[in-house]
Amino acid sequence: MGTRGHLGGLAEATLQAVLLLDASRKDVVFVETVGAGQSEVEVTGIADVVLLVLMPGSGDSVQALKAGIMEIPDVIAINKMDHPAAKTMLNEVRSVVALAEPELRPPLLLTEAIRGEHVPELWDVLEGRRTMLASDGRLEERRRRNLAAEVFAVASTRAKHHLQAAVADDPGLQRVLAAVQERELDPLTAVRRIMEEVFELDGSDDR
């Protein structure tokens, strides 16, 4: 599915698609992101277990040092293990992972996908990680948190579209927005007026 401008590395409807596949009794569902960086971390709100795959010689060493990306994986695999820089990258990533609490450090593996080297071991680690999360209740907690977050995410998107349509159709609200654009009105005051008009809500909470 295309992201169509949706931030986070996934399409907006990804979780809904995964839930549909789960309801169809699919044993395993793979979700692949469009990329990985400091902002493309939405997969943590969908997947039971997150695998981060890095490749030496592709600039991933720099990516691996970013704080955002190192907070998302349950397991890290460095593919193309026969690459001259593979072990160097392994050591670099290991040094970053070592900064986390011991129980939060993801396992690290070297793999070679084309020849299938260490791929069975990687699968075993992924299964083991999921079993561990399930046994101590963290998997169920993660799923409940993800589903609640999906409700608010969809609601936020629809509320935004409704607000934009309401402002576009109301000359008075357009004047409020124009006043902000002309620096004649501050954004928080505009929010209060728009919220009161569109949702009949007190928009005085500026948090």
JOZI-V403151 format. One record per helix or strand. SS is the DSSP state (alpha for helix, beta for strand). FROM is the first residue (numbers start at 1). TO is the last residue. If there is no record, write none. Layout:
((SS	FROM	TO) (SS	FROM	TO))
This chain:
((alpha	14	23) (alpha	42	45) (beta	51	55) (alpha	60	64) (alpha	67	70) (beta	75	79) (alpha	86	97) (alpha	102	104) (beta	107	110) (beta	112	112) (beta	117	117) (alpha	119	135) (alpha	138	169) (alpha	171	181) (alpha	187	198))
